Amino acid sequence: MDVNELFWQAPIDDLKKGYTNEGTHFICLLCGEKVEKGIIYPYEGLLYEAEKMMQQHITMTHQSVFHYLNGLNKKMTGLTEHQSHILRLFYEGRTDQEVKEELEIGSATTIRHHRFALKEKERQAKTLLVMMELLKEQDRKEEPFVSIHKTATMVDDRYNVTLSEEQQLLAKLFPHGVGKELVRFPKREKQKIIVLRAITMLFDKEKQYTEKELNEIIKPMYEDYVHIRRYLIEYGFLDRKADGSAYWVKK
């Protein structure tokens, strides 16, 4: 299962840990890294069993689950940049006075107001979460939607796509299978997302590609490979170094 699907389907307790238990492996919900069970892993002079190694991975790679989530696009968190900054300072244990001084806000009362506003958002989020869980139990005919990738730069109605719609469109646009010739690159935003998502699945998530290597993968699908490459970056599927010397799947 794609790491974005794992992330969105994971229970709250697993999301708080940042990883899930999947049979023979622990899988990082933030980036998809896998740690096999039954193996002892040496790291910096110490030996770790699998779950401890996954916890170490979370710290080494993502700092913490909180920091990773707090760094997501505001469309994902529902927080403004200012709220994300304040929330991070609260998480780091800063007092109201320290937060006031760092943000150069005139009054500690303002900080308390932000704490109250965040608590209000928490209550709203919990209420909505329970309602959606009850809805899923009641609405057994609901068709599943395609998971939104966590690094999406624009989150709106263009992601309103069911799995069956995705499969039908890909069969139409890639009649010989994804990776073969793309009949046309769609103009509709929703369809662009489907095509770009499918192309991204062809890349090794652990590899950095040169521009030439990336082009060689895209060329067989579409003549204007530069067009596709640009959209993969623009829509948050891929990232690259500023000088274009390396490209990779954004996690």
C-alpha atoms as an extended CHARMM CRD file, in Angstrom:
* protein
*
       251  EXT
         1         1  MET       CA              0.0000000000        0.0000000000        0.0000000000  PROA      1               0.0000000000
         2         2  ASP       CA              1.2400000000        3.5080000000       -0.8330000000  PROA      2               0.0000000000
         3         3  VAL       CA              2.6580000000        5.4020000000        2.1620000000  PROA      3               0.0000000000
         4         4  ASN       CA              0.0880000000        8.1930000000        1.7120000000  PROA      4               0.0000000000
         5         5  GLU       CA             -2.7350000000        5.6530000000        1.9650000000  PROA      5               0.0000000000
         6         6  LEU       CA             -1.1040000000        4.0730000000        5.0090000000  PROA      6               0.0000000000
         7         7  PHE       CA             -0.8170000000        7.5090000000        6.6060000000  PROA      7               0.0000000000
         8         8  TRP       CA             -4.4360000000        8.5030000000        6.0570000000  PROA      8               0.0000000000
         9         9  GLN       CA             -5.8260000000        5.1200000000        7.0780000000  PROA      9               0.0000000000
        10        10  ALA       CA             -3.6840000000        4.7420000000       10.1980000000  PROA      10              0.0000000000
        11        11  PRO       CA             -5.3450000000        4.9800000000       13.6350000000  PROA      11              0.0000000000
        12        12  ILE       CA             -4.5010000000        7.9750000000       15.8030000000  PROA      12              0.0000000000
        13        13  ASP       CA             -2.2230000000        5.9510000000       18.1080000000  PROA      13              0.0000000000
        14        14  ASP       CA             -0.0780000000        4.8510000000       15.1430000000  PROA      14              0.0000000000
        15        15  LEU       CA              0.0340000000        8.3970000000       13.7580000000  PROA      15              0.0000000000
        16        16  LYS       CA              1.2790000000        9.6630000000       17.1270000000  PROA      16              0.0000000000
        17        17  LYS       CA              4.1120000000        7.1120000000       17.0290000000  PROA      17              0.0000000000
        18        18  GLY       CA              4.7890000000        7.7930000000       13.3540000000  PROA      18              0.0000000000
        19        19  TYR       CA              4.9370000000        4.1470000000       12.3590000000  PROA      19              0.0000000000
        20        20  THR       CA              2.7240000000        1.0930000000       12.0360000000  PROA      20              0.0000000000
        21        21  ASN       CA              3.1500000000       -2.6240000000       12.6080000000  PROA      21              0.0000000000
        22        22  GLU       CA              2.7280000000       -4.4400000000        9.2800000000  PROA      22              0.0000000000
        23        23  GLY       CA              3.3600000000       -8.1560000000        9.7130000000  PROA      23              0.0000000000
        24        24  THR       CA              7.0890000000       -8.7310000000        9.2500000000  PROA      24              0.0000000000
        25        25  HSD       CA              8.0090000000       -5.0240000000        9.2670000000  PROA      25              0.0000000000
        26        26  PHE       CA              7.5160000000       -1.7280000000       11.0300000000  PROA      26              0.0000000000
        27        27  ILE       CA              6.7240000000        0.9550000000        8.4400000000  PROA      27              0.0000000000
        28        28  CYS       CA              7.3110000000        4.6870000000        8.9000000000  PROA      28              0.0000000000
        29        29  LEU       CA              4.0410000000        6.4620000000        8.1510000000  PROA      29              0.0000000000
        30        30  LEU       CA              5.9270000000        9.6480000000        7.3360000000  PROA      30              0.0000000000
        31        31  CYS       CA              8.2300000000        8.4050000000        4.5840000000  PROA      31              0.0000000000
        32        32  GLY       CA              7.6160000000        4.6910000000        4.0340000000  PROA      32              0.0000000000
        33        33  GLU       CA             10.9350000000        3.4580000000        5.4760000000  PROA      33              0.0000000000
        34        34  LYS       CA             10.6950000000       -0.2120000000        6.5230000000  PROA      34              0.0000000000
        35        35  VAL       CA             12.4790000000       -1.9780000000        9.3740000000  PROA      35              0.0000000000
        36        36  GLU       CA             12.3480000000       -5.7490000000        9.3420000000  PROA      36              0.0000000000
        37        37  LYS       CA             11.4640000000       -7.5570000000       12.5600000000  PROA      37              0.0000000000
        38        38  GLY       CA             13.7020000000      -10.2420000000       14.0320000000  PROA      38              0.0000000000
        39        39  ILE       CA             16.9240000000       -8.3870000000       13.2160000000  PROA      39              0.0000000000
        40        40  ILE       CA             19.2570000000       -6.5600000000       15.5810000000  PROA      40              0.0000000000
        41        41  TYR       CA             20.4570000000       -3.2430000000       14.1500000000  PROA      41              0.0000000000
        42        42  PRO       CA             23.7950000000       -1.6880000000       15.1770000000  PROA      42              0.0000000000
        43        43  TYR       CA             23.8030000000        2.1090000000       15.4000000000  PROA      43              0.0000000000
        44        44  GLU       CA             26.4590000000        4.3570000000       16.9420000000  PROA      44              0.0000000000
        45        45  GLY       CA             27.8880000000        1.5930000000       19.1010000000  PROA      45              0.0000000000
        46        46  LEU       CA             24.5150000000        0.3670000000       20.3590000000  PROA      46              0.0000000000
        47        47  LEU       CA             22.2570000000       -2.5030000000       19.2820000000  PROA      47              0.0000000000
        48        48  TYR       CA             18.5830000000       -1.9220000000       18.5790000000  PROA      48              0.0000000000
        49        49  GLU       CA             15.7340000000       -4.3560000000       18.0270000000  PROA      49              0.0000000000
        50        50  ALA       CA             13.4000000000       -3.4970000000       15.1520000000  PROA      50              0.0000000000
        51        51  GLU       CA             10.8430000000       -1.2600000000       16.8890000000  PROA      51              0.0000000000
        52        52  LYS       CA             13.5370000000        0.7000000000       18.7280000000  PROA      52              0.0000000000
        53        53  MET       CA             15.3510000000        1.1390000000       15.4100000000  PROA      53              0.0000000000
        54        54  MET       CA             12.1790000000        2.5230000000       13.8390000000  PROA      54              0.0000000000
        55        55  GLN       CA             11.8520000000        4.9780000000       16.7200000000  PROA      55              0.0000000000
        56        56  GLN       CA             15.4650000000        5.9640000000       16.1310000000  PROA      56              0.0000000000
        57        57  HSD       CA             14.6770000000        6.4560000000       12.4340000000  PROA      57              0.0000000000
        58        58  ILE       CA             11.8170000000        8.8300000000       13.2990000000  PROA      58              0.0000000000
        59        59  THR       CA             14.1860000000       10.9330000000       15.4060000000  PROA      59              0.0000000000
        60        60  MET       CA             17.0990000000       10.8760000000       12.9500000000  PROA      60              0.0000000000
        61        61  THR       CA             15.0740000000       11.5540000000        9.8210000000  PROA      61              0.0000000000
        62        62  HSD       CA             12.0680000000       13.5740000000       10.9600000000  PROA      62              0.0000000000
        63        63  GLN       CA             13.1560000000       15.0340000000       14.3360000000  PROA      63              0.0000000000
        64        64  SER       CA              9.7700000000       14.0290000000       15.7410000000  PROA      64              0.0000000000
        65        65  VAL       CA              6.2750000000       13.2050000000       14.5150000000  PROA      65              0.0000000000
        66        66  PHE       CA              5.1440000000       16.5810000000       15.8030000000  PROA      66              0.0000000000
        67        67  HSD       CA              7.7770000000       18.4960000000       13.8400000000  PROA      67              0.0000000000
        68        68  TYR       CA              7.0010000000       16.5330000000       10.6750000000  PROA      68              0.0000000000
        69        69  LEU       CA              3.2550000000       17.1610000000       10.9100000000  PROA      69              0.0000000000
        70        70  ASN       CA              3.7470000000       20.7830000000       11.8930000000  PROA      70              0.0000000000
        71        71  GLY       CA              5.8230000000       21.2660000000        8.7390000000  PROA      71              0.0000000000
        72        72  LEU       CA              3.1020000000       20.0380000000        6.3860000000  PROA      72              0.0000000000
        73        73  ASN       CA              1.2450000000       22.3600000000        4.0500000000  PROA      73              0.0000000000
        74        74  LYS       CA             -1.3480000000       24.4870000000        5.8690000000  PROA      74              0.0000000000
        75        75  LYS       CA             -4.0200000000       22.8390000000        3.7140000000  PROA      75              0.0000000000
        76        76  MET       CA             -3.1390000000       19.6060000000        5.4940000000  PROA      76              0.0000000000
        77        77  THR       CA             -2.9970000000       20.9590000000        9.0420000000  PROA      77              0.0000000000
        78        78  GLY       CA             -5.6320000000       23.6970000000        8.8810000000  PROA      78              0.0000000000
        79        79  LEU       CA             -3.1570000000       25.9930000000       10.6270000000  PROA      79              0.0000000000
        80        80  THR       CA             -1.7710000000       29.3070000000        9.4820000000  PROA      80              0.0000000000
        81        81  GLU       CA              2.0010000000       29.7260000000        9.3880000000  PROA      81              0.0000000000
        82        82  HSD       CA              1.7460000000       31.8780000000       12.5290000000  PROA      82              0.0000000000
        83        83  GLN       CA             -0.2820000000       29.2300000000       14.3790000000  PROA      83              0.0000000000
        84        84  SER       CA              2.1840000000       26.5110000000       13.3420000000  PROA      84              0.0000000000
        85        85  HSD       CA              5.0580000000       28.5980000000       14.7110000000  PROA      85              0.0000000000
        86        86  ILE       CA              3.2940000000       29.1890000000       18.0240000000  PROA      86              0.0000000000
        87        87  LEU       CA              2.2920000000       25.5390000000       18.3150000000  PROA      87              0.0000000000
        88        88  ARG       CA              5.9190000000       24.4740000000       17.8030000000  PROA      88              0.0000000000
        89        89  LEU       CA              7.0630000000       26.8330000000       20.5650000000  PROA      89              0.0000000000
        90        90  PHE       CA              4.4110000000       25.4310000000       22.8940000000  PROA      90              0.0000000000
        91        91  TYR       CA              5.5390000000       21.8920000000       22.0410000000  PROA      91              0.0000000000
        92        92  GLU       CA              9.1270000000       22.8190000000       22.8700000000  PROA      92              0.0000000000
        93        93  GLY       CA              7.9960000000       23.8430000000       26.3460000000  PROA      93              0.0000000000
        94        94  ARG       CA              8.3080000000       27.6160000000       26.0300000000  PROA      94              0.0000000000
        95        95  THR       CA              6.4340000000       29.6960000000       28.5850000000  PROA      95              0.0000000000
        96        96  ASP       CA              3.9400000000       32.3550000000       27.4870000000  PROA      96              0.0000000000
        97        97  GLN       CA              6.5240000000       35.0050000000       28.3300000000  PROA      97              0.0000000000
        98        98  GLU       CA              9.2060000000       33.2920000000       26.2150000000  PROA      98              0.0000000000
        99        99  VAL       CA              6.8120000000       32.9110000000       23.2870000000  PROA      99              0.0000000000
       100       100  LYS       CA              5.8600000000       36.5760000000       23.5990000000  PROA      100             0.0000000000
       101       101  GLU       CA              9.4960000000       37.6380000000       23.4920000000  PROA      101             0.0000000000
       102       102  GLU       CA             10.4290000000       35.4250000000       20.5270000000  PROA      102             0.0000000000
       103       103  LEU       CA              7.4260000000       36.5100000000       18.4540000000  PROA      103             0.0000000000
       104       104  GLU       CA              7.6990000000       40.1000000000       19.6650000000  PROA      104             0.0000000000
       105       105  ILE       CA              4.0410000000       40.1450000000       20.6400000000  PROA      105             0.0000000000
       106       106  GLY       CA              3.0070000000       42.9280000000       22.9620000000  PROA      106             0.0000000000
       107       107  SER       CA              1.1710000000       40.9920000000       25.6440000000  PROA      107             0.0000000000
       108       108  ALA       CA              1.1640000000       37.5670000000       27.2930000000  PROA      108             0.0000000000
       109       109  THR       CA             -2.6260000000       37.8350000000       27.1430000000  PROA      109             0.0000000000
       110       110  THR       CA             -2.3450000000       37.4950000000       23.3690000000  PROA      110             0.0000000000
       111       111  ILE       CA             -0.4230000000       34.2380000000       23.8320000000  PROA      111             0.0000000000
       112       112  ARG       CA             -3.1240000000       32.8990000000       26.1400000000  PROA      112             0.0000000000
       113       113  HSD       CA             -5.6680000000       33.8050000000       23.4600000000  PROA      113             0.0000000000
       114       114  HSD       CA             -3.7090000000       31.6960000000       20.9570000000  PROA      114             0.0000000000
       115       115  ARG       CA             -3.6590000000       28.7800000000       23.3990000000  PROA      115             0.0000000000
       116       116  PHE       CA             -7.4280000000       29.0550000000       23.7700000000  PROA      116             0.0000000000
       117       117  ALA       CA             -7.9440000000       29.2650000000       19.9780000000  PROA      117             0.0000000000
       118       118  LEU       CA             -5.8510000000       26.1340000000       19.4370000000  PROA      118             0.0000000000
       119       119  LYS       CA             -7.8150000000       24.3000000000       22.1210000000  PROA      119             0.0000000000
       120       120  GLU       CA            -10.9950000000       25.3370000000       20.3030000000  PROA      120             0.0000000000
       121       121  LYS       CA             -9.6390000000       23.8780000000       17.0520000000  PROA      121             0.0000000000
       122       122  GLU       CA             -8.8070000000       20.6650000000       18.9390000000  PROA      122             0.0000000000
       123       123  ARG       CA            -12.3980000000       20.3590000000       20.1920000000  PROA      123             0.0000000000
       124       124  GLN       CA            -13.7370000000       20.9720000000       16.6850000000  PROA      124             0.0000000000
       125       125  ALA       CA            -11.3390000000       18.4230000000       15.1960000000  PROA      125             0.0000000000
       126       126  LYS       CA            -12.3260000000       15.7580000000       17.7320000000  PROA      126             0.0000000000
       127       127  THR       CA            -16.0190000000       16.3630000000       17.1010000000  PROA      127             0.0000000000
       128       128  LEU       CA            -15.5800000000       16.1320000000       13.3370000000  PROA      128             0.0000000000
       129       129  LEU       CA            -13.4050000000       13.0130000000       13.6610000000  PROA      129             0.0000000000
       130       130  VAL       CA            -16.0620000000       11.1860000000       15.6790000000  PROA      130             0.0000000000
       131       131  MET       CA            -18.8060000000       12.2800000000       13.2640000000  PROA      131             0.0000000000
       132       132  MET       CA            -16.7930000000       11.0430000000       10.2550000000  PROA      132             0.0000000000
       133       133  GLU       CA            -16.1120000000        7.7030000000       11.9670000000  PROA      133             0.0000000000
       134       134  LEU       CA            -19.8350000000        7.2890000000       12.6450000000  PROA      134             0.0000000000
       135       135  LEU       CA            -20.5980000000        8.2550000000        9.0500000000  PROA      135             0.0000000000
       136       136  LYS       CA            -18.2140000000        5.5880000000        7.7260000000  PROA      136             0.0000000000
       137       137  GLU       CA            -19.9420000000        2.9770000000        9.8820000000  PROA      137             0.0000000000
       138       138  GLN       CA            -23.3570000000        4.0530000000        8.5910000000  PROA      138             0.0000000000
       139       139  ASP       CA            -22.5230000000        4.7580000000        4.9300000000  PROA      139             0.0000000000
       140       140  ARG       CA            -21.2800000000        1.3630000000        3.7440000000  PROA      140             0.0000000000
       141       141  LYS       CA            -21.8190000000        2.3380000000        0.1000000000  PROA      141             0.0000000000
       142       142  GLU       CA            -19.2960000000        5.1690000000        0.1650000000  PROA      142             0.0000000000
       143       143  GLU       CA            -16.7360000000        4.7410000000       -2.5840000000  PROA      143             0.0000000000
       144       144  PRO       CA            -13.1430000000        5.2830000000       -1.4280000000  PROA      144             0.0000000000
       145       145  PHE       CA            -11.2750000000        8.3510000000       -2.6340000000  PROA      145             0.0000000000
       146       146  VAL       CA             -7.7190000000        8.4970000000       -3.8890000000  PROA      146             0.0000000000
       147       147  SER       CA             -5.3790000000        9.4810000000       -1.0430000000  PROA      147             0.0000000000
       148       148  ILE       CA             -3.9670000000       12.9980000000       -1.1620000000  PROA      148             0.0000000000
       149       149  HSD       CA             -0.1660000000       12.9710000000       -1.0850000000  PROA      149             0.0000000000
       150       150  LYS       CA              1.0440000000       14.7660000000        2.0260000000  PROA      150             0.0000000000
       151       151  THR       CA              3.3960000000       17.0080000000        0.0600000000  PROA      151             0.0000000000
       152       152  ALA       CA              0.6290000000       18.3550000000       -2.1970000000  PROA      152             0.0000000000
       153       153  THR       CA              1.1090000000       22.0590000000       -2.8980000000  PROA      153             0.0000000000
       154       154  MET       CA             -2.5510000000       22.7010000000       -3.7160000000  PROA      154             0.0000000000
       155       155  VAL       CA             -5.3760000000       20.8570000000       -1.9530000000  PROA      155             0.0000000000
       156       156  ASP       CA             -8.8410000000       21.5350000000       -3.2960000000  PROA      156             0.0000000000
       157       157  ASP       CA            -11.5840000000       19.9570000000       -5.4030000000  PROA      157             0.0000000000
       158       158  ARG       CA             -9.0340000000       18.6670000000       -7.9080000000  PROA      158             0.0000000000
       159       159  TYR       CA             -8.4360000000       15.7920000000       -5.4580000000  PROA      159             0.0000000000
       160       160  ASN       CA            -12.0980000000       14.8130000000       -5.4880000000  PROA      160             0.0000000000
       161       161  VAL       CA            -11.3540000000       11.5200000000       -7.2710000000  PROA      161             0.0000000000
       162       162  THR       CA            -12.5650000000        8.0100000000       -6.4290000000  PROA      162             0.0000000000
       163       163  LEU       CA            -10.4200000000        4.9340000000       -6.9590000000  PROA      163             0.0000000000
       164       164  SER       CA            -12.7160000000        3.6810000000       -9.7360000000  PROA      164             0.0000000000
       165       165  GLU       CA            -12.4890000000        7.0380000000      -11.5420000000  PROA      165             0.0000000000
       166       166  GLU       CA             -8.7100000000        6.8540000000      -11.2980000000  PROA      166             0.0000000000
       167       167  GLN       CA             -8.5770000000        3.3320000000      -12.7100000000  PROA      167             0.0000000000
       168       168  GLN       CA            -10.9170000000        4.1720000000      -15.6020000000  PROA      168             0.0000000000
       169       169  LEU       CA             -8.9630000000        7.2670000000      -16.6040000000  PROA      169             0.0000000000
       170       170  LEU       CA             -5.5850000000        5.5250000000      -16.4210000000  PROA      170             0.0000000000
       171       171  ALA       CA             -6.8930000000        2.6890000000      -18.5940000000  PROA      171             0.0000000000
       172       172  LYS       CA             -8.0310000000        5.2710000000      -21.1390000000  PROA      172             0.0000000000
       173       173  LEU       CA             -4.8900000000        7.4260000000      -21.1400000000  PROA      173             0.0000000000
       174       174  PHE       CA             -2.3980000000        4.5710000000      -20.7380000000  PROA      174             0.0000000000
       175       175  PRO       CA             -4.0050000000        1.8460000000      -22.8970000000  PROA      175             0.0000000000
       176       176  HSD       CA             -0.8250000000       -0.2480000000      -22.7740000000  PROA      176             0.0000000000
       177       177  GLY       CA             -0.1910000000        0.3550000000      -19.0810000000  PROA      177             0.0000000000
       178       178  VAL       CA              1.3840000000        3.1150000000      -17.0000000000  PROA      178             0.0000000000
       179       179  GLY       CA              4.9460000000        3.6090000000      -18.1680000000  PROA      179             0.0000000000
       180       180  LYS       CA              4.0070000000        3.0950000000      -21.8170000000  PROA      180             0.0000000000
       181       181  GLU       CA              2.7180000000        5.7590000000      -24.1980000000  PROA      181             0.0000000000
       182       182  LEU       CA              0.4330000000        8.4130000000      -22.7120000000  PROA      182             0.0000000000
       183       183  VAL       CA             -2.3370000000        9.1470000000      -25.2340000000  PROA      183             0.0000000000
       184       184  ARG       CA             -2.5400000000       12.7820000000      -24.1640000000  PROA      184             0.0000000000
       185       185  PHE       CA             -1.7110000000       14.8820000000      -21.1520000000  PROA      185             0.0000000000
       186       186  PRO       CA             -5.0650000000       16.0810000000      -19.8190000000  PROA      186             0.0000000000
       187       187  LYS       CA             -6.0170000000       19.7280000000      -19.3550000000  PROA      187             0.0000000000
       188       188  ARG       CA             -8.4490000000       19.1630000000      -16.4910000000  PROA      188             0.0000000000
       189       189  GLU       CA             -6.7640000000       19.5980000000      -13.1240000000  PROA      189             0.0000000000
       190       190  LYS       CA             -8.3530000000       16.5120000000      -11.5870000000  PROA      190             0.0000000000
       191       191  GLN       CA             -7.1070000000       14.3430000000      -14.4360000000  PROA      191             0.0000000000
       192       192  LYS       CA             -3.6220000000       15.8760000000      -14.2840000000  PROA      192             0.0000000000
       193       193  ILE       CA             -3.3520000000       14.7840000000      -10.6480000000  PROA      193             0.0000000000
       194       194  ILE       CA             -4.2880000000       11.2030000000      -11.5570000000  PROA      194             0.0000000000
       195       195  VAL       CA             -1.6950000000       11.0110000000      -14.3440000000  PROA      195             0.0000000000
       196       196  LEU       CA              1.0850000000       12.6330000000      -12.2870000000  PROA      196             0.0000000000
       197       197  ARG       CA              0.3700000000       10.3800000000       -9.3270000000  PROA      197             0.0000000000
       198       198  ALA       CA              0.5780000000        7.3000000000      -11.5500000000  PROA      198             0.0000000000
       199       199  ILE       CA              3.8640000000        8.4320000000      -13.1050000000  PROA      199             0.0000000000
       200       200  THR       CA              5.3360000000        9.0970000000       -9.6540000000  PROA      200             0.0000000000
       201       201  MET       CA              4.6590000000        5.4820000000       -8.6890000000  PROA      201             0.0000000000
       202       202  LEU       CA              7.2320000000        4.4490000000      -11.3070000000  PROA      202             0.0000000000
       203       203  PHE       CA             10.0910000000        6.1170000000       -9.4170000000  PROA      203             0.0000000000
       204       204  ASP       CA             12.1800000000        4.5090000000       -6.7020000000  PROA      204             0.0000000000
       205       205  LYS       CA             11.3290000000        6.4700000000       -3.5450000000  PROA      205             0.0000000000
       206       206  GLU       CA             14.7800000000        5.8420000000       -2.0910000000  PROA      206             0.0000000000
       207       207  LYS       CA             16.7510000000        7.0220000000       -5.1330000000  PROA      207             0.0000000000
       208       208  GLN       CA             17.9860000000       10.3910000000       -6.3260000000  PROA      208             0.0000000000
       209       209  TYR       CA             17.7980000000       10.7980000000      -10.1050000000  PROA      209             0.0000000000
       210       210  THR       CA             19.8170000000       12.9720000000      -12.4160000000  PROA      210             0.0000000000
       211       211  GLU       CA             17.7840000000       15.0580000000      -14.8450000000  PROA      211             0.0000000000
       212       212  LYS       CA             18.8480000000       12.7270000000      -17.6610000000  PROA      212             0.0000000000
       213       213  GLU       CA             17.7160000000        9.6300000000      -15.7460000000  PROA      213             0.0000000000
       214       214  LEU       CA             14.3830000000       11.2580000000      -14.9740000000  PROA      214             0.0000000000
       215       215  ASN       CA             13.8840000000       12.2470000000      -18.6070000000  PROA      215             0.0000000000
       216       216  GLU       CA             14.6260000000        8.6820000000      -19.7530000000  PROA      216             0.0000000000
       217       217  ILE       CA             11.7510000000        7.3920000000      -17.6130000000  PROA      217             0.0000000000
       218       218  ILE       CA              9.2860000000       10.0260000000      -18.8250000000  PROA      218             0.0000000000
       219       219  LYS       CA             10.2380000000       10.0910000000      -22.5370000000  PROA      219             0.0000000000
       220       220  PRO       CA              8.6030000000        6.7570000000      -23.4960000000  PROA      220             0.0000000000
       221       221  MET       CA              5.3160000000        8.0610000000      -22.0790000000  PROA      221             0.0000000000
       222       222  TYR       CA              5.1850000000       11.5790000000      -23.4760000000  PROA      222             0.0000000000
       223       223  GLU       CA              7.1800000000       13.5190000000      -26.0330000000  PROA      223             0.0000000000
       224       224  ASP       CA              7.1390000000       16.7520000000      -24.0450000000  PROA      224             0.0000000000
       225       225  TYR       CA              8.8930000000       15.2100000000      -21.0420000000  PROA      225             0.0000000000
       226       226  VAL       CA              9.9970000000       18.6430000000      -19.7750000000  PROA      226             0.0000000000
       227       227  HSD       CA              6.3100000000       19.5690000000      -19.4240000000  PROA      227             0.0000000000
       228       228  ILE       CA              5.6540000000       16.4790000000      -17.2830000000  PROA      228             0.0000000000
       229       229  ARG       CA              8.7960000000       16.9860000000      -15.2190000000  PROA      229             0.0000000000
       230       230  ARG       CA              7.8010000000       20.5680000000      -14.4410000000  PROA      230             0.0000000000
       231       231  TYR       CA              4.3130000000       19.5140000000      -13.3150000000  PROA      231             0.0000000000
       232       232  LEU       CA              5.7200000000       16.7660000000      -11.0790000000  PROA      232             0.0000000000
       233       233  ILE       CA              7.6760000000       19.4630000000       -9.2260000000  PROA      233             0.0000000000
       234       234  GLU       CA              4.8860000000       22.0230000000       -9.2560000000  PROA      234             0.0000000000
       235       235  TYR       CA              2.3130000000       19.6540000000       -7.7900000000  PROA      235             0.0000000000
       236       236  GLY       CA              4.6180000000       18.4270000000       -5.0240000000  PROA      236             0.0000000000
       237       237  PHE       CA              5.2310000000       14.8850000000       -6.2640000000  PROA      237             0.0000000000
       238       238  LEU       CA              8.9610000000       15.4170000000       -6.8260000000  PROA      238             0.0000000000
       239       239  ASP       CA             11.5630000000       17.7050000000       -5.3290000000  PROA      239             0.0000000000
       240       240  ARG       CA             14.9610000000       18.7230000000       -6.6600000000  PROA      240             0.0000000000
       241       241  LYS       CA             18.1720000000       20.5230000000       -5.8170000000  PROA      241             0.0000000000
       242       242  ALA       CA             18.2500000000       24.1940000000       -6.7330000000  PROA      242             0.0000000000
       243       243  ASP       CA             20.7490000000       23.5840000000       -9.5390000000  PROA      243             0.0000000000
       244       244  GLY       CA             18.6910000000       20.7150000000      -10.9850000000  PROA      244             0.0000000000
       245       245  SER       CA             21.4620000000       18.1780000000      -10.3910000000  PROA      245             0.0000000000
       246       246  ALA       CA             19.2460000000       15.7370000000       -8.4870000000  PROA      246             0.0000000000
       247       247  TYR       CA             15.5480000000       14.8390000000       -8.3190000000  PROA      247             0.0000000000
       248       248  TRP       CA             13.7000000000       12.6020000000       -5.8760000000  PROA      248             0.0000000000
       249       249  VAL       CA             10.2070000000       11.5860000000       -4.7870000000  PROA      249             0.0000000000
       250       250  LYS       CA              9.0120000000       14.0530000000       -2.1860000000  PROA      250             0.0000000000
       251       251  LYS       CA              8.0570000000       12.4300000000        1.1280000000  PROA      251             0.0000000000
